[in-house]
Amino acid sequence: MEIQNDFSRRDANSESSPRLFSHGRDSFLTKDEERTIESWILNAPDPPPCFQDIKEHFEDMFKSSHTNPDSTFVKIFVNFVLNVRLQNGPVDPGNPFKFPGYGLPLTRHTSVFGPHTPYLHGVYGGWNAPTLMNREVCMLKFVEDTTNEPEWWLKVREPDNVLQWKRQALEMPWAEYRPHADFTEAMADACLAELAKKANLFEETGMVPVMDYAAYVIKSDTLLTQTLKDELKAAVKPLESLQRAQKDWQPDTDGKVLNVVDPSLYPLVYGTSKILPDQHVPLDGCIGYCGMGEVIPQPPKPILDHHIARVLPLRMKAFGIRSQWLPCNIDLTGGKPRIVSYINNLHPVRDAPLYSIIERLIEKSLLAWDIVHRSTDKVFEVSRLQRIKAIKYRCSVPETCGYTCEPNNRPDRIYEESEDFTEESERLDREWWKATHELLLPEPILDEDRFVKLQINHVHNKDFFKRDIQAPSPRNPRAMMAMEVSQIQVIVKMANIHLTPEKPIYEGSPWQIEGQAIERICATALFYYDCDNIADTPISFRTQGDQEDLAHKSHYIVGDWLSIERVFAMKIRETRLQEIGSVLTREGRAIFYPNVYQNRLGPFELVDKTRPGHCKMLALFLVDPANPIISTANIPPQRQDWWSEMFEDLSLVRTLPPELWHQINENVDFPISKETAKKNREEMTSERSAMNK
């Protein structure tokens, strides 16, 4: 007997869904009246108007149109526009020196009330992915593992190799990979067809999309050439020596992670940092701007209503209001990307060779970043299996179940002692249910256009980050707008992991999102440029699922949590986060991923336990191109050591006794000393670590 539990529900986007606003005979405002009210609210100076201000300002209009300002429809409309205003601030497109946290609310364009790129920070409208099935996760792993093999793009066209891969996939103990996993011939055939198409893409671009379903991870072993690796190793060596001498080891890593370029050191600190209110800090001569500007005030606490401040299962805090990482500005109008403001904590003169190399790495990142940036668009969403609206079973005991199949139909259940019910009885229920009710799982459809959405013509070599982004209005909450980009912002981070025979194991990083909502990071480029005596290690990804609202659907499956978890790759009773899979890291590999995926590196250990080893990484965090933030073009360098070095070269300073110069240097409160910077970093790290707990 075949039975099913219905998962179907009305789509929120369907024609039968209620509209937010109506302009029929029930409406109390005309379109022209709505436009007038909307324009006044959005353009009014701070502080923003309240509902009473609006009623008084438009009193004559309400009277002439016989409109009741306290009517439900008017209140809904006005509240929507006020939410837009409270989160986005007043309209002032002509002022280039207003940013979130400086003249604009921190929440500007971070929710459905403004153009933005999705990122996973717990703000309303941020991110919600379709829930993956266990079979889909297994297919993602098969594709990832196969594309790590030497010359896989050639072997996928050789029938003998294809048969061998298929046989290995079917023989793999999938249940050891994750609970309830399996792999069928149809799944293998679909994966091999997918690999054949991705081989064409790789040969044209050198890039391979993996972990691709609602967003994409891109990996490449061709972008980071041997010449570029050698140049990078040589350029970073003096900086590594300096950081080792200063013992700038990352806290809580037992002296294993060395900070080389740390964006948490000398960040923007509200109430301390100085900002230029009406000019930019140029790259050339930027240290001469040290100490210039006005202290940037503490911004008000973000205004988030209970709908917008939704908390993720990890209890993330979307906004930190004490500090912000500082990106550098990158000009894209020329033939190549050009850094036009200093990289925080990277000396513009002493480390000039690194600036040149980072420019080249940014150039190599643009194609992959552009794909990752657009991969959250619905058009790129990959569905390898049929989306199911019901969990179907094949019942082998219809005489026991009768009209309704449930786990608690198990015979002899009513005779068990009540004190055993909670644990032992439920365990027996699950075992009986699994043995007597075979799940009818969906198979993939062998349609290449269904499971490979990224085509060669989607890879741009110009007009990067040009896409339609959310730009809703009160009359059209789902509106989109086109966006063109001439400048991007990038945050640079460099770190080394050092292992020794005494400390041979790196336990791995915690699960994390890059930055906070205040930084608006939408994508990451991660370059592994120097690895020695370190085992290849995975970087794992997970994201927030449940777009299909499985918690609601489970209401119709009384006591049958087991079947949901046998189908879907989520511990439905514990979290809304689902682990997608992992991508192998190794020297020479570049990995690009979206900030709608949480990531976790490691663990890994030494290959040869008798000698030391290391893993060196350079990360480039791309700020949402639609939403620039305060950058090093606005905040002059804050490092006291840079300022001291510059002044020591002045002829006047050379005439001062060393003890007097030391006293002057010790008693200035700005620029910021190394000790103060480290204290600020501890506070910043504490604030951010709370986000990922």
C-alpha positions as CSV (number, residue, x, y, z in Angstrom):
1,M,0.0,0.0,0.0
2,E,1.4,3.4,-1.0
3,I,0.5,6.3,1.3
4,Q,1.7,9.9,1.6
5,N,1.8,12.9,3.9
6,D,0.9,16.1,2.0
7,F,3.5,18.9,2.1
8,S,1.6,21.1,-0.3
9,R,0.7,24.7,0.6
10,R,-0.2,27.8,-1.2
11,D,2.8,29.6,-2.7
12,A,3.3,33.1,-1.2
13,N,4.0,34.4,-4.7
14,S,1.0,32.9,-6.4
15,E,-1.7,34.9,-8.0
16,S,-4.1,34.0,-5.2
17,S,-1.9,35.5,-2.6
18,P,-3.2,38.7,-1.0
19,R,-1.6,42.0,-2.2
20,L,0.0,44.3,0.3
21,F,-1.8,47.3,-1.0
22,S,-5.0,47.7,-3.0
23,H,-6.1,50.5,-5.3
24,G,-9.6,49.3,-5.8
25,R,-12.8,50.8,-4.3
26,D,-11.6,49.7,-0.8
27,S,-8.5,52.0,-1.1
28,F,-8.5,55.2,0.9
29,L,-5.6,56.8,-1.0
30,T,-5.1,57.4,-4.7
31,K,-1.7,56.6,-6.3
32,D,-0.9,60.3,-6.6
33,E,-1.7,60.8,-2.9
34,E,0.5,57.8,-2.0
35,R,3.4,59.2,-4.1
36,T,3.0,62.6,-2.4
37,I,3.1,61.2,1.1
38,E,6.0,58.8,0.3
39,S,8.1,61.5,-1.2
40,W,7.6,63.8,1.8
41,I,8.5,61.1,4.3
42,L,11.6,59.9,2.4
43,N,13.0,63.4,1.8
44,A,12.2,65.0,5.2
45,P,15.3,65.9,7.2
46,D,16.2,64.1,10.4
47,P,14.7,63.3,12.8
48,P,12.2,61.3,10.7
49,P,8.5,62.3,11.0
50,C,6.2,60.3,13.2
51,F,2.6,59.3,12.3
52,Q,1.2,62.4,14.0
53,D,3.5,64.7,12.0
54,I,2.2,63.0,8.8
55,K,-1.4,63.5,9.8
56,E,-0.9,67.2,10.6
57,H,1.2,67.9,7.4
58,F,-1.4,66.3,5.1
59,E,-4.5,67.4,7.1
60,D,-5.9,69.5,4.2
61,M,-5.3,66.6,1.7
62,F,-7.1,64.1,3.9
63,K,-10.0,66.5,4.3
64,S,-10.4,67.3,0.6
65,S,-10.3,63.6,-0.3
66,H,-12.5,62.6,2.6
67,T,-9.8,60.1,3.7
68,N,-9.6,58.9,7.3
69,P,-5.9,59.0,8.2
70,D,-6.6,56.5,11.0
71,S,-8.0,53.9,8.5
72,T,-6.3,50.5,8.3
73,F,-5.2,51.0,4.7
74,V,-3.6,54.4,5.4
75,K,-1.8,53.1,8.4
76,I,-0.4,50.1,6.5
77,F,0.9,52.3,3.8
78,V,2.4,55.0,6.1
79,N,4.0,52.3,8.3
80,F,5.6,50.7,5.3
81,V,7.1,54.0,4.2
82,L,8.2,54.9,7.7
83,N,10.0,51.6,8.0
84,V,11.8,52.4,4.7
85,R,12.8,55.8,6.1
86,L,13.8,54.6,9.5
87,Q,16.1,51.9,8.0
88,N,17.5,53.8,5.0
89,G,17.6,57.4,6.2
90,P,16.7,60.5,4.2
91,V,17.1,60.6,0.4
92,D,20.4,62.5,-0.4
93,P,21.9,60.9,-3.5
94,G,24.0,64.0,-4.2
95,N,26.2,63.7,-1.1
96,P,29.0,61.1,-1.6
97,F,30.2,61.5,2.0
98,K,27.2,59.8,3.7
99,F,27.5,56.1,4.5
100,P,25.8,53.6,6.8
101,G,26.9,54.7,10.3
102,Y,27.8,58.2,9.2
103,G,24.9,60.3,8.1
104,L,22.8,57.2,7.2
105,P,21.4,54.5,9.5
106,L,23.5,51.4,9.9
107,T,20.5,49.4,8.6
108,R,20.4,51.1,5.3
109,H,19.6,48.7,2.5
110,T,20.1,45.6,4.6
111,S,16.6,44.2,4.4
112,V,13.7,44.1,1.9
113,F,13.5,47.9,2.2
114,G,16.3,48.7,-0.3
115,P,18.6,47.3,-3.0
116,H,21.0,44.7,-1.6
117,T,22.8,41.5,-2.2
118,P,21.8,38.6,0.1
119,Y,24.0,37.7,3.0
120,L,23.3,35.5,6.0
121,H,23.2,37.9,9.0
122,G,19.7,37.4,10.5
123,V,18.1,40.5,9.0
124,Y,14.7,40.3,7.4
125,G,15.0,39.4,3.7
126,G,18.6,38.3,4.2
127,W,18.6,34.6,3.1
128,N,16.6,31.5,3.0
129,A,17.6,28.5,0.8
130,P,15.5,25.6,-0.4
131,T,16.0,22.6,1.9
132,L,18.4,20.0,0.4
133,M,17.6,16.4,0.4
134,N,20.1,13.8,1.6
135,R,20.5,12.5,-1.9
136,E,21.3,15.9,-3.3
137,V,24.0,16.4,-0.7
138,C,25.5,13.0,-1.8
139,M,25.5,14.2,-5.4
140,L,27.3,17.4,-4.4
141,K,30.0,15.3,-2.7
142,F,30.4,13.0,-5.7
143,V,30.9,16.0,-8.0
144,E,33.4,17.7,-5.6
145,D,35.4,14.6,-5.0
146,T,35.6,13.8,-8.7
147,T,36.8,17.3,-9.7
148,N,39.7,16.9,-7.3
149,E,41.2,14.1,-9.4
150,P,44.0,14.8,-11.8
151,E,42.8,15.7,-15.4
152,W,39.2,14.9,-14.4
153,W,37.9,17.1,-17.3
154,L,39.6,14.8,-19.8
155,K,38.8,11.5,-18.0
156,V,35.1,12.3,-17.9
157,R,35.1,11.9,-21.7
158,E,36.6,8.4,-21.5
159,P,34.0,5.6,-21.1
160,D,36.3,3.3,-19.0
161,N,37.0,6.1,-16.5
162,V,33.3,7.0,-16.4
163,L,32.3,3.4,-15.6
164,Q,35.0,3.2,-12.9
165,W,33.7,6.4,-11.2
166,K,30.2,5.1,-11.4
167,R,31.1,1.8,-9.8
168,Q,33.1,3.5,-7.1
169,A,30.2,5.8,-6.3
170,L,27.7,2.9,-6.0
171,E,30.1,0.9,-3.8
172,M,30.9,3.8,-1.4
173,P,29.6,3.4,2.2
174,W,27.4,6.5,2.0
175,A,25.8,5.9,5.4
176,E,29.2,6.6,6.9
177,Y,29.2,10.0,5.2
178,R,25.9,11.1,6.7
179,P,22.9,9.4,8.2
180,H,20.2,8.1,5.8
181,A,22.4,8.6,2.8
182,D,22.3,6.4,-0.3
183,F,23.3,6.5,-4.0
184,T,21.6,5.1,-7.0
185,E,22.5,4.4,-10.6
186,A,20.3,7.3,-11.7
187,M,22.1,9.7,-9.3
188,A,25.5,8.5,-10.7
189,D,24.4,9.0,-14.3
190,A,23.1,12.5,-13.5
191,C,26.4,13.4,-11.8
192,L,28.4,12.2,-14.7
193,A,26.3,14.2,-17.1
194,E,26.8,17.2,-14.9
195,L,30.6,16.7,-14.8
196,A,30.7,16.5,-18.6
197,K,29.1,19.9,-18.9
198,K,31.3,21.4,-16.1
199,A,34.4,20.0,-18.0
200,N,33.5,22.3,-20.9
201,L,33.2,25.3,-18.5
202,F,36.5,24.5,-16.8
203,E,38.4,24.3,-20.1
204,E,37.1,27.7,-21.1
205,T,37.4,29.5,-17.8
206,G,39.6,27.4,-15.4
207,M,36.7,27.5,-12.9
208,V,34.5,24.7,-11.4
209,P,31.2,25.5,-9.6
210,V,30.7,23.2,-6.6
211,M,28.2,23.2,-3.7
212,D,26.0,24.8,-6.3
213,Y,22.2,24.8,-5.7
214,A,20.8,28.0,-4.2
215,A,24.2,29.8,-4.4
216,Y,27.6,28.7,-5.8
217,V,31.1,28.0,-4.6
218,I,33.7,28.3,-7.3
219,K,37.1,26.6,-7.1
220,S,40.1,27.0,-9.4
221,D,43.6,25.5,-9.6
222,T,44.7,27.6,-12.5
223,L,44.3,31.2,-11.3
224,L,47.2,31.2,-8.8
225,T,50.2,30.5,-11.1
226,Q,53.5,29.3,-9.8
227,T,55.1,32.7,-10.7
228,L,52.4,34.6,-8.8
229,K,52.8,32.3,-5.8
230,D,56.5,32.8,-5.7
231,E,56.1,36.6,-5.9
232,L,53.5,36.5,-3.1
233,K,55.7,34.4,-0.8
234,A,58.7,36.8,-1.3
235,A,56.6,39.9,-0.9
236,V,55.0,38.8,2.4
237,K,58.1,37.4,4.0
238,P,59.2,40.7,5.7
239,L,55.7,41.2,7.0
240,E,55.6,37.7,8.4
241,S,58.9,38.2,10.2
242,L,57.6,41.4,11.7
243,Q,54.4,39.8,13.0
244,R,56.4,36.8,14.4
245,A,58.7,39.2,16.2
246,Q,55.7,41.1,17.7
247,K,54.0,37.7,18.5
248,D,50.7,38.7,16.9
249,W,49.2,35.2,17.4
250,Q,45.5,34.9,17.1
251,P,43.9,34.5,20.6
252,D,42.6,31.0,21.6
253,T,44.7,29.2,18.9
254,D,47.5,28.1,21.2
255,G,50.1,29.9,19.2
256,K,49.1,28.2,15.9
257,V,47.5,31.0,13.9
258,L,49.6,34.0,13.1
259,N,47.9,37.2,12.0
260,V,49.8,38.7,9.1
261,V,47.2,41.3,7.9
262,D,44.3,41.5,10.4
263,P,41.3,43.7,9.6
264,S,40.3,43.6,13.3
265,L,43.4,45.6,14.1
266,Y,42.9,49.4,13.8
267,P,39.4,49.1,12.5
268,L,36.9,52.0,12.4
269,V,36.0,52.5,16.1
270,Y,33.0,54.8,16.7
271,G,33.8,57.6,19.1
272,T,37.5,57.2,18.5
273,S,38.4,57.1,14.7
274,K,38.6,60.2,12.7
275,I,36.8,60.7,9.4
276,L,37.3,63.3,6.6
277,P,33.8,64.8,6.2
278,D,34.4,66.3,2.7
279,Q,37.4,64.8,1.0
280,H,39.0,61.4,0.2
281,V,42.3,60.1,1.6
282,P,44.5,59.4,-1.4
283,L,46.7,56.3,-1.6
284,D,49.9,58.3,-2.3
285,G,50.9,60.2,0.8
286,C,48.0,58.8,2.9
287,I,50.2,58.6,6.1
288,G,50.4,62.4,6.0
289,Y,46.7,62.5,6.7
290,C,47.2,60.8,10.1
291,G,45.2,62.6,12.7
292,M,43.2,64.7,10.3
293,G,39.4,64.8,10.3
294,E,36.7,64.8,12.9
295,V,35.9,62.0,15.4
296,I,33.1,59.9,14.0
297,P,30.3,59.8,16.5
298,Q,28.6,56.6,17.9
299,P,25.7,55.9,15.6
300,P,22.3,55.3,17.1
301,K,21.2,51.8,17.8
302,P,19.7,50.2,14.6
303,I,16.0,50.5,14.4
304,L,14.7,47.0,13.7
305,D,11.1,46.0,14.3
306,H,10.3,42.5,15.5
307,H,9.8,41.3,11.9
308,I,13.2,42.6,10.7
309,A,15.3,41.6,13.7
310,R,14.5,37.9,13.2
311,V,17.0,35.8,15.1
312,L,18.6,32.8,13.4
313,P,19.0,29.4,15.2
314,L,22.5,30.4,16.0
315,R,21.2,33.5,17.8
316,M,23.2,35.8,15.6
317,K,23.4,39.5,16.3
318,A,23.1,41.1,12.9
319,F,24.7,44.5,13.8
320,G,27.7,45.5,15.8
321,I,27.6,49.2,16.5
322,R,31.0,49.7,18.1
323,S,33.4,49.0,15.2
324,Q,33.7,48.2,11.5
325,W,36.3,46.6,9.3
326,L,37.8,49.1,6.8
327,P,37.9,48.1,3.1
328,C,40.1,49.7,0.5
329,N,38.5,51.2,-2.6
330,I,39.2,49.5,-6.0
331,D,38.6,51.5,-9.3
332,L,37.3,49.3,-12.1
333,T,37.1,52.0,-14.8
334,G,40.5,51.3,-16.4
335,G,41.8,48.2,-18.1
336,K,42.7,46.6,-14.8
337,P,41.5,47.0,-11.2
338,R,43.4,49.7,-9.3
339,I,43.7,50.1,-5.6
340,V,43.0,53.8,-4.8
341,S,43.0,53.9,-1.0
342,Y,45.4,52.2,1.5
343,I,44.9,48.6,2.6
344,N,44.4,48.7,6.4
345,N,47.5,47.4,8.2
346,L,49.5,47.1,5.0
347,H,52.1,49.9,4.7
348,P,51.6,51.7,1.3
349,V,55.4,52.2,0.9
350,R,57.2,49.4,2.7
351,D,54.7,46.8,1.4
352,A,54.2,48.3,-2.0
353,P,55.0,45.0,-3.8
354,L,52.1,43.3,-2.0
355,Y,49.7,46.1,-3.2
356,S,50.7,45.2,-6.8
357,I,50.2,41.5,-6.2
358,I,46.8,42.0,-4.5
359,E,45.7,44.1,-7.4
360,R,46.4,41.1,-9.7
361,L,44.6,38.7,-7.3
362,I,41.6,41.0,-7.4
363,E,41.7,41.0,-11.2
364,K,41.8,37.2,-11.2
365,S,38.9,37.2,-8.7
366,L,36.5,39.3,-10.7
367,L,35.1,36.6,-12.9
368,A,34.5,34.2,-10.0
369,W,33.2,36.9,-7.7
370,D,30.8,38.0,-10.4
371,I,29.4,34.4,-10.7
372,V,29.2,34.0,-6.9
373,H,27.5,37.4,-6.6
374,R,24.9,36.6,-9.1
375,S,24.5,32.9,-8.1
376,T,21.8,33.8,-5.5
377,D,19.5,34.9,-8.4
378,K,16.6,32.5,-8.9
379,V,17.7,31.8,-12.5
380,F,20.8,30.0,-11.3
381,E,19.1,27.8,-8.7
382,V,19.9,24.2,-9.3
383,S,17.5,21.4,-8.6
384,R,19.0,18.0,-9.1
385,L,15.9,16.1,-7.8
386,Q,12.2,16.6,-8.2
387,R,11.0,18.9,-5.4
388,I,8.5,16.8,-3.4
389,K,5.3,18.0,-2.0
390,A,4.7,14.8,0.0
391,I,6.7,12.1,1.7
392,K,5.6,8.8,0.3
393,Y,6.0,5.4,1.8
394,R,5.3,1.8,0.8
395,C,3.5,0.3,3.8
396,S,4.2,-3.5,4.3
397,V,1.7,-3.8,7.2
398,P,-1.6,-2.4,6.1
399,E,-3.5,-4.7,8.4
400,T,-1.7,-3.0,11.3
401,C,-1.9,0.6,10.2
402,G,-5.4,0.6,8.9
403,Y,-6.4,4.0,7.5
404,T,-3.5,6.0,8.9
405,C,0.2,5.1,8.9
406,E,2.0,6.4,11.9
407,P,5.1,5.3,14.0
408,N,2.9,4.8,17.0
409,N,1.0,2.1,15.3
410,R,3.7,-0.4,16.4
411,P,2.1,-3.5,17.9
412,D,2.4,-4.1,21.6
413,R,3.1,-0.4,22.2
414,I,0.1,0.0,24.5
415,Y,1.5,-2.7,26.8
416,E,4.7,-1.0,27.6
417,E,5.4,0.7,30.9
418,S,4.7,4.4,30.9
419,E,8.1,5.3,32.4
420,D,9.8,3.7,29.4
421,F,7.7,5.6,26.9
422,T,9.9,8.6,26.3
423,E,13.1,6.9,25.2
424,E,12.9,3.2,24.7
425,S,9.4,3.1,23.3
426,E,10.1,5.9,20.8
427,R,13.3,4.1,19.8
428,L,11.3,0.9,19.1
429,D,8.7,3.0,17.2
430,R,11.4,4.4,14.9
431,E,12.9,1.0,14.2
432,W,9.6,-0.6,13.5
433,W,8.6,2.3,11.2
434,K,11.8,2.2,9.3
435,A,11.5,-1.6,8.8
436,T,7.8,-1.5,7.7
437,H,7.5,1.7,5.7
438,E,9.9,2.0,2.8
439,L,10.5,5.6,1.8
440,L,9.9,6.3,-1.9
441,L,12.6,8.8,-2.6
442,P,12.8,10.9,-5.8
443,E,15.3,10.2,-8.5
444,P,17.1,12.8,-10.6
445,I,15.7,13.8,-14.0
446,L,18.4,13.4,-16.7
447,D,18.0,16.9,-18.0
448,E,21.3,18.8,-18.1
449,D,19.5,22.2,-18.2
450,R,18.0,21.3,-14.9
451,F,21.1,20.5,-12.9
452,V,23.7,22.7,-14.7
453,K,22.4,26.3,-14.9
454,L,25.8,28.1,-15.3
455,Q,26.8,28.3,-18.9
456,I,29.9,29.7,-20.5
457,N,28.0,32.8,-21.8
458,H,27.2,33.6,-18.1
459,V,30.8,34.2,-17.4
460,H,31.5,37.9,-17.9
461,N,34.9,39.6,-18.6
462,K,33.5,43.1,-18.2
463,D,30.5,44.9,-16.6
464,F,31.1,42.9,-13.4
465,F,28.3,42.8,-10.8
466,K,25.7,44.2,-13.2
467,R,22.5,42.6,-12.1
468,D,19.0,43.2,-11.1
469,I,18.7,43.7,-7.3
470,Q,15.9,44.2,-4.9
471,A,14.6,47.8,-4.8
472,P,11.1,47.6,-3.5
473,S,8.7,50.5,-3.0
474,P,5.4,50.7,-1.1
475,R,3.5,50.1,-4.3
476,N,5.7,47.2,-5.4
477,P,7.5,45.4,-2.5
478,R,9.1,42.9,-5.0
479,A,10.5,45.5,-7.4
480,M,14.0,45.1,-8.9
481,M,16.4,47.6,-10.3
482,A,19.5,47.4,-12.6
483,M,22.8,48.2,-11.1
484,E,26.2,49.1,-12.8
485,V,29.4,49.2,-10.8
486,S,32.6,51.3,-11.4
487,Q,34.1,50.8,-8.0
488,I,34.2,48.0,-5.5
489,Q,35.5,47.7,-1.9
490,V,37.6,44.9,-0.7
491,I,38.7,43.9,2.9
492,V,42.1,42.1,3.0
493,K,43.1,39.5,5.5
494,M,46.2,37.3,5.6
495,A,46.9,34.5,8.2
496,N,49.3,31.6,8.6
497,I,48.6,28.4,10.5
498,H,51.8,26.9,11.9
499,L,52.1,23.4,13.3
500,T,55.0,21.7,15.0
501,P,55.9,18.3,16.3
502,E,54.9,19.6,19.7
503,K,51.6,21.0,18.4
504,P,50.8,18.8,15.4
505,I,47.0,19.3,15.1
506,Y,44.9,22.3,14.1
507,E,41.5,21.7,15.7
508,G,39.7,23.8,13.0
509,S,37.9,27.2,13.0
510,P,34.4,27.7,14.4
511,W,31.5,28.0,12.1
512,Q,31.4,31.6,10.9
513,I,30.0,34.2,8.6
514,E,32.5,36.7,7.3
515,G,32.0,40.0,9.1
516,Q,28.8,41.4,10.4
517,A,25.9,43.1,8.6
518,I,27.7,46.4,9.1
519,E,30.4,45.3,6.6
520,R,27.9,44.0,4.0
521,I,30.4,41.3,2.8
522,C,28.7,39.3,0.0
523,A,31.6,37.1,-1.3
524,T,35.0,35.8,-0.4
525,A,38.1,34.9,-2.4
526,L,40.4,32.6,-0.5
527,F,43.9,31.9,-1.9
528,Y,46.0,29.0,-0.5
529,Y,49.5,30.1,-1.7
530,D,51.9,28.2,0.5
531,C,51.3,24.8,2.2
532,D,54.0,22.5,3.5
533,N,53.7,19.2,5.4
534,I,49.9,19.8,5.8
535,A,47.3,17.2,4.8
536,D,44.8,18.5,2.3
537,T,41.9,19.7,4.4
538,P,38.3,20.6,3.7
539,I,36.5,23.9,4.1
540,S,32.9,23.1,5.0
541,F,29.8,25.0,4.2
542,R,26.3,25.2,5.7
543,T,23.4,27.6,5.2
544,Q,19.9,28.4,6.5
545,G,17.4,26.1,4.9
546,D,13.7,25.7,5.4
547,Q,12.4,27.9,2.6
548,E,9.8,25.2,2.3
549,D,8.9,25.6,5.9
550,L,9.5,22.1,7.0
551,A,8.7,22.8,10.6
552,H,5.2,23.7,9.4
553,K,4.9,20.7,7.1
554,S,5.9,18.3,9.8
555,H,2.7,19.3,11.6
556,Y,1.0,16.8,9.2
557,I,3.3,13.9,10.0
558,V,2.4,13.0,13.5
559,G,5.4,11.7,15.3
560,D,7.3,11.1,12.0
561,W,10.4,13.2,12.5
562,L,12.5,10.3,11.3
563,S,11.0,10.3,7.8
564,I,11.7,14.0,7.4
565,E,15.3,13.5,8.4
566,R,15.6,10.5,6.2
567,V,14.6,12.7,3.2
568,F,16.0,16.1,4.0
569,A,19.6,17.0,5.0
570,M,18.6,18.8,8.2
571,K,18.1,17.9,11.9
572,I,14.7,19.4,11.8
573,R,14.2,19.3,15.6
574,E,17.5,21.0,16.4
575,T,18.2,23.7,13.8
576,R,17.3,25.3,10.5
577,L,20.9,25.1,9.4
578,Q,21.9,22.4,6.9
579,E,25.4,21.3,6.1
580,I,25.9,21.3,2.4
581,G,29.3,19.7,2.1
582,S,32.9,20.6,1.9
583,V,35.5,21.7,-0.7
584,L,39.1,20.4,-0.5
585,T,41.8,23.0,0.0
586,R,45.4,22.7,-1.1
587,E,48.4,24.8,-2.2
588,G,47.6,26.7,-5.4
589,R,43.9,26.5,-5.1
590,A,41.5,29.5,-5.0
591,I,38.1,29.2,-3.5
592,F,35.3,31.7,-3.9
593,Y,32.1,31.5,-1.8
594,P,29.1,33.6,-1.0
595,N,28.4,35.1,2.4
596,V,25.0,33.2,2.5
597,Y,27.1,30.2,3.4
598,Q,28.7,29.8,6.8
599,N,32.2,28.2,6.6
600,R,34.5,26.2,8.8
601,L,38.1,25.3,8.0
602,G,39.7,22.1,9.1
603,P,40.6,20.3,11.3
604,F,43.9,19.1,9.9
605,E,47.3,17.9,11.1
606,L,51.0,17.4,10.1
607,V,51.7,14.7,7.5
608,D,55.2,14.1,8.9
609,K,54.9,14.5,12.6
610,T,58.7,14.9,13.0
611,R,59.0,18.3,11.3
612,P,56.9,21.5,11.3
613,G,54.4,22.5,8.6
614,H,52.3,25.4,7.7
615,C,49.3,26.6,5.7
616,K,49.3,30.3,4.4
617,M,46.1,32.0,3.2
618,L,45.1,35.3,1.7
619,A,41.5,36.3,1.9
620,L,39.7,39.0,0.0
621,F,36.3,40.0,1.2
622,L,34.0,41.7,-1.3
623,V,31.7,44.4,0.1
624,D,28.2,44.4,-1.6
625,P,28.8,46.5,-4.7
626,A,25.3,48.0,-4.3
627,N,26.0,49.3,-0.8
628,P,29.4,50.9,-0.2
629,I,30.5,51.5,3.4
630,I,33.0,53.7,5.2
631,S,36.5,52.8,3.8
632,T,40.1,53.8,4.0
633,A,39.3,56.5,1.5
634,N,37.4,58.2,4.4
635,I,39.4,57.2,7.5
636,P,43.1,58.3,7.5
637,P,45.6,55.8,8.8
638,Q,45.3,55.2,12.5
639,R,48.5,53.4,13.4
640,Q,50.8,55.2,15.8
641,D,53.9,53.3,14.5
642,W,53.3,54.6,10.9
643,W,52.8,58.1,12.2
644,S,56.0,57.9,14.3
645,E,58.1,56.6,11.4
646,M,57.0,59.5,9.3
647,F,57.8,62.1,11.9
648,E,61.1,60.6,12.8
649,D,62.2,61.4,9.2
650,L,61.5,65.1,9.7
651,S,64.6,67.3,10.3
652,L,63.0,69.0,13.4
653,V,62.4,65.7,15.1
654,R,66.0,64.6,14.5
655,T,67.2,67.5,16.6
656,L,65.1,66.4,19.6
657,P,66.7,64.4,22.4
658,P,65.6,60.7,22.1
659,E,63.9,60.8,25.5
660,L,61.9,63.8,24.6
661,W,60.7,62.3,21.4
662,H,59.8,59.1,23.2
663,Q,57.8,61.1,25.8
664,I,55.9,62.9,23.0
665,N,55.2,59.7,21.2
666,E,53.9,58.0,24.4
667,N,51.5,60.8,25.4
668,V,49.6,61.4,22.2
669,D,46.1,59.8,22.2
670,F,45.9,59.7,18.5
671,P,47.0,57.9,16.3
672,I,46.3,54.7,18.1
673,S,49.0,52.7,19.9
674,K,49.5,49.0,19.4
675,E,48.3,48.2,22.9
676,T,45.1,50.2,22.5
677,A,44.5,48.5,19.1
678,K,44.9,45.1,20.6
679,K,42.4,45.9,23.3
680,N,39.9,47.2,20.7
681,R,40.5,44.0,18.8
682,E,39.6,41.9,21.8
683,E,36.4,43.7,22.2
684,M,35.6,43.5,18.5
685,T,36.4,39.7,18.5
686,S,34.2,39.2,21.5
687,E,31.3,41.0,19.9
688,R,31.6,39.1,16.6
689,S,32.1,35.6,18.2
690,A,28.7,36.1,19.9
691,M,27.3,36.3,16.4
692,N,28.3,32.7,15.5
693,K,27.3,31.0,18.8
